[in-house]
Amino acid sequence: MKIKIGEDASKLRVKKTEKATHLMLSVVGGEDIISRLEK
């Protein structure tokens, strides 16, 4: 169980990092960069 909780926590951390990166990119370069990365 401890390992599973750790995995969930790391996944949440990755999602938060991705959201922060998306916000930074949208501020710096606009939505077109984000849509290009998602393809």
Secondary structure, DSSP 8 states (H G I E B T S, - for coil): -HHHHHHHHHHHHHHHHHHHHHHHHHHHT-HHHHHHHH-
